[in-house]
Amino acid sequence: MQWLSRTIAVVIVMVGPGLVGAALDRHWGSSFWTPAGFLLGMALATTALVALAQKLAPPGRGKPLPFDNDDDDEPPASDEPKM
């Protein structure tokens, strides 16, 4: 349930300014506020996602992340002698 509430909050932050901009454009008869609101919403949502990722990610404490080694590029070793 916690992820659902965080996802909804980020979506509201992303879409909300665009919807407010659309309402302002309808009220004033302009076409500036809708795109400006959606751009602002994308910037705010990106900032919120980065902050959320930093909060939820475990600290690395200078250690590399435990990704698989790049040994997959090498062919498997064969037991046959080379001539």
C-alpha positions in Angstrom: 0.0 0.0 0.0 2.9 2.3 0.7 4.1 2.1 -3.0 0.6 2.8 -4.2 0.4 6.0 -2.2 3.9 7.1 -3.3 3.1 6.4 -7.0 -0.2 8.3 -6.8 1.6 11.3 -5.1 4.2 11.4 -7.9 1.5 11.2 -10.6 -0.4 14.1 -9.0 2.8 16.1 -8.8 3.4 15.4 -12.5 -0.1 16.0 -13.9 -1.4 18.5 -11.4 0.4 21.6 -12.8 -0.6 20.7 -16.3 -4.3 20.5 -15.4 -4.0 23.8 -13.5 -2.4 25.3 -16.6 -5.2 23.9 -18.8 -7.8 25.6 -16.5 -5.9 28.9 -16.7 -5.7 28.6 -20.5 -9.4 28.1 -20.7 -10.1 31.0 -18.4 -7.8 33.5 -20.1 -8.1 32.1 -23.7 -4.3 31.5 -24.0 -2.3 28.5 -24.9 0.8 29.1 -22.8 0.0 27.7 -19.4 -0.8 24.1 -20.3 2.6 23.2 -21.8 4.3 25.3 -19.1 2.4 23.4 -16.4 3.2 20.0 -17.8 6.9 20.9 -18.1 6.9 22.1 -14.5 5.1 18.9 -13.5 7.7 16.7 -15.2 10.5 18.7 -13.5 8.9 18.4 -10.1 8.1 14.7 -10.5 11.7 14.0 -11.6 12.9 15.8 -8.5 10.5 13.9 -6.3 11.5 10.5 -7.8 15.2 11.2 -7.3 14.5 12.2 -3.7 12.4 9.1 -3.2 15.1 6.9 -4.7 17.8 8.4 -2.5 15.6 7.9 0.6 14.8 4.3 -0.2 18.1 3.1 -1.6 20.4 1.5 0.9 23.7 3.4 1.4 26.6 1.9 -0.5 29.2 2.9 2.0 31.8 3.1 -0.8 31.2 -0.5 -1.9 30.4 -1.3 -5.6 26.9 -2.5 -6.4 26.5 -6.3 -6.5 26.0 -6.6 -10.2 26.9 -9.7 -12.1 30.4 -9.9 -13.4 31.1 -9.2 -17.0 32.2 -12.8 -17.5 29.3 -13.5 -19.7 31.2 -12.1 -22.7 33.8 -14.8 -22.5 33.0 -18.2 -24.2 32.8 -21.1 -21.8 36.1 -22.9 -21.1 36.5 -26.2 -22.9 38.3 -29.2 -21.6 39.6 -30.1 -25.0 43.4 -29.5 -25.6 44.3 -26.9 -28.1 46.4 -27.9 -31.1 
